[in-house]
Amino acid sequence: MRFPLHRFLSALLCLPFIYAGSAAAQDYPNRPIRLIIPWSPGGGTDTTFRMWTSELAENLGQQVVVDNRAGAGSIIGLDIVAKAQPDGYTLGASNIAFGANPFLRSKMPFDTEKDFMPVSLTAFVPMVLTVHPSVPAKSLKELLALAKSKPGGVNYGSAGVGSAGHLITELLIDVTGAKMVHVPYKGGGPANIGGISGEVNMVPVTIPSGIGYIRNGRLRALAISTLRRDPTLPEVPTIAESAGMPGFQVSEWHGVVVPAGTPDAVIRRLHDEIVKVLALPAVKERLQKAGAQPVGSTPQEMAAYLKNELSRWERVIKAVGIRLD
């Protein structure tokens, strides 16, 4: 059977690009890498990623530049990643909003499932529901009772629409029937400031970004979002036990994504070095002391996790009725 001439010519034309891509992957990285964090400085996602980027830079032999691009519940920053050259020099920090945004908005500037490729999950991070010390509620049960007695009289801040704090609180409101007013900020850092200043009554914080404020008394911790208490805050009960809701659990998660089309060899290199860094005793201790649990997954494991997140938040958001447009 003869091989069609037009296919042969097409194959010849593709060879330079194949070799160029292979050479680029072998030479990777040969210049600084940009890690886009689609949230503001000082928030949980930003804080946790910065705990290991210097070690990643050392392993890769190139500078890793953290670039905060906050806005639209992480969409602005992730849109930059989606449209970047797929060469491994632009990475994106993803979190819980990654799986929720497609169902919060009727129009997205990118396709969440098609425009990114997973590299690795990096951490799971519990959320803590906190209140300003002036709020009379000393427990989550008391806060919910206060919110029910004064519909619209209790407000809460979050890192933005679609953030972990927003989703957890709206799910809690839906389950309990409490009424609270959402005040979205442009990232976890500003939301935390809103909480410690008393601008909002309640603010869900990640342990890494909020533990200092909890320990110095500027925020009062009411409940943690995981099924088990966290060893960094053992005195703080879970939402499940403090509000009498068995099985209630929502965790923030962090991971690294790259633009679709990034060469497999580049993804493998990034994955290998990220996993090595997260396994370093000093990095693990740093993350765990801050209340984050390092992960280090394969790209395939992260892809499966993202698929489950998209399915989960599609169900929750439709049930709760959250919509941004």
Secondary structure, DSSP 8 states (H G I E B T S, - for coil): ----HHHHHHHHHHHHHHHHHHHHHHT--SS-EEEEESS-TTSHHHHHHHTTHHHHHHHHTS-EEEEE---GGGHHHHHHHHTS-SSSSEEEEE-HHHHHHHHH-S--SS-TTTSEEEEEEEEEE-EEEEE-TTSS-SSHHHHHHHHHHSTTT-EEEESSTTSHHHHHHHHHHHHH----EEEE-SSHHHHHHHHHHTSSSEEEEEHHHHHHHHHTTSSEEEEESSSS--TTSTTS-BHHHHTT-TT----EEEEEEEETT--HHHHHHHHHHHHHHHTSHHHHHHHHHTT-EE----HHHHHHHHHHHHHHHHHHHHHHT----
